[in-house]
Amino acid sequence: TIGYTYETSHMLEKANLALNFAKNRKLTFKEYSNDLQLEHNIEENIKWTKIIKKAIKDNKVVPFFQPIFKDDDIVKYEALIRIIDDNGSVISPFFFLNIAKKNGDYKQLTKIMIEKSFKIFEQKSEKLSINLSFEDIIKKDIVSFLKSKIYQYKMANKLIVELVESESIDNFDLVNSFIQDMRK
């Protein structure tokens, strides 16, 4: 993948912006131009990174639980990550999850969700479903954390782990090993 520019001011930065733009869109090459709105994207990433870090610091990353029905009965609850902003508004992961993956906060968000969700469901009899990505299960510290919390909160018989469908999985042996390990 190639990013380039003909502009002479801040040449390396602009070429790098074009490169990242091309990589994110799976393009072979991209020339920098002002119409890419790359500066706006950077400003948005900085804004959301600050929101994520503040939410982590202020304990404003929270699980919401969506009931999943079969016929008229609730068969499980799915844990969904949300951030509560300073105004009390609920922020969907659509706005922050991809940025958290880029800035390194994703792993911490995953751990927060596991801990808080399990703590809430520790005394409940209902089943809990959590979503993990392929990125989560290839990280040994996340899997180790998950296992320790399963034991700590006695979640083994009521936990459902779902792999996020949008993730590209390139190591099916690892996925199978993870599934077998979770079943144990």
N, C-alpha and C positions, 0 to 999 in steps of 0.2 A: 504494500500500500504506500502511496506517495502523496505527500502534501507539499505544495509549493506556492510561492508568491513571486510576483515581479516588483512588488513595492519594496522600496529601500529602507523605509523606517520600520524599526522593530521586525526585521525580516525573519529572524529565527522564531520569534513568538507567533507570527502570523502563519508561517509554514507549519509550525506545530499544531496550531488551531485547525488548519486545513487538513492535516494528517489525522487528527482525532475525529474530525467531522467525517472523513472518508472511512475510517475504521469502524465508527459507530453505525454507518450505513452500508457497510460491506462493499464499498466502492474501490476500484483499483487505484484511482488517483482523484485529487481535488485541488483546484487552484483557489487560493484565498481571495475572497472578495467581500466587500462590506455588506452585501445582501445576504450573507450567510447568517447574520445576526449572532455571530459567535460571542461577541462581547456580552450581548444580552443573556446568552446561555450561561456564560461564566458567572455573571451577576446573579442569575437564578440559582445556580449551583451553590454559590457562596451563601445566599440568603437561606436556602434550605439546609445547608450544612449547619449554619448557626441555629436554626430552629431545632434540628435533630439533637445537636449537642446540648442545647438548653433544656430540651424535653428530657433527655437522659439525666442531666444534672438535677433537674427539678422534680424528678419522678413523675413525669407527665406522659410516659409511654404506657399505654394501658391496653389490656385485652377487652374486646367486646365479644360477646358470645351469641352466635346466630343459631337458633334451634333448627335442626334438620328433622323433617317429618317423614313418616311413612304411614300412609293412610291418615289418621287423625292423631297419631301418637308421636311424641318427640322421641327419636331413637338416639340422638346424640346432639352435642353442641359443638360448633366449629369455632375455634379461637381465631379472632381477627385482630390484627394490630391496628392501633389508632394512636394519634398524638392529640393531646388536649393543649390548645394554645393559650396564651395569656388572657384572652377574652373568653375562655371557656368553650370555644368552638372545637368541634371534633374534626380532625384532619385525616383524610383517607390515605392509605399507603400509596395510592396512585401518585401523589405529589412528592413523596420522600423516599420510597424504598429503593428505587434505582440509584438515587444519589447516595444513599447510605451504602450501597454496594460499592460505589466508586470511591467514597471517602474513607472507607474502613470502619464505619459504625455498624454495618450490617450484623456482624457477629455478636456485638453487644446487644443489639435489638432482639436478636434471636434468643439469647440467654434470658433477657428480661421477660420476654413473652413466655418462655417455658416456665420460669420461676413463678411469675405472677399467676399464670393460668393454673398450674398445678396446685399452688397454694389455695386458690379459690375452690378447686374441685376436690381437694383432699378429703373433705367431709361430705361430699355429695356422692350419690349413688349413680348419677347419670354418666354416660360415656362422654369423653372429651376427644375431639379431633384437632390435631395441630398440623399445620402445613410446614413441610421442610423442602428446601430446594436441594438439588444435586450438590450445589456449592456447600450446603450445610453438612451433608453426610460424608463428604470427602475430608472434612476437617475433623481430625481425631479429637481435638479438645471440645468441639461441639457435641460429638457423639458421646464422649466421656461425661460431659456435663449433663446431657440428656439422661443417660443411664443412672447417674448418681441421684438426679431429681426424681426419676421414676421410683427408685427405692425409698428415698427420703419421704416422698408424699404418697407412697403406696398406690401408684397409678397403673401398675402392670396389667390389671384385669379390666381397666376401663379406659385405656388410652388407645387411640387410633392415630397412626402416623400416616399422613398422605404426602406423597411427593408431588410438588407443584408441576402441573402439566406443561407449562410454558418453558420450562428449563430443558436445555439440550443435555441429554445424558450420553456420555461417550465411554463409560466403563460399566457395562452391565454386570460384570463379575463383582465389582465393588457394591453395586446396588443390591444384588442377590445376597451378598455377605451381610450387608446392613439389615436386610429384611430378616434373614435367619437369626441374626444377633438380637434383633428387637423381639422376635417371637419367643426366644428363650427368656 
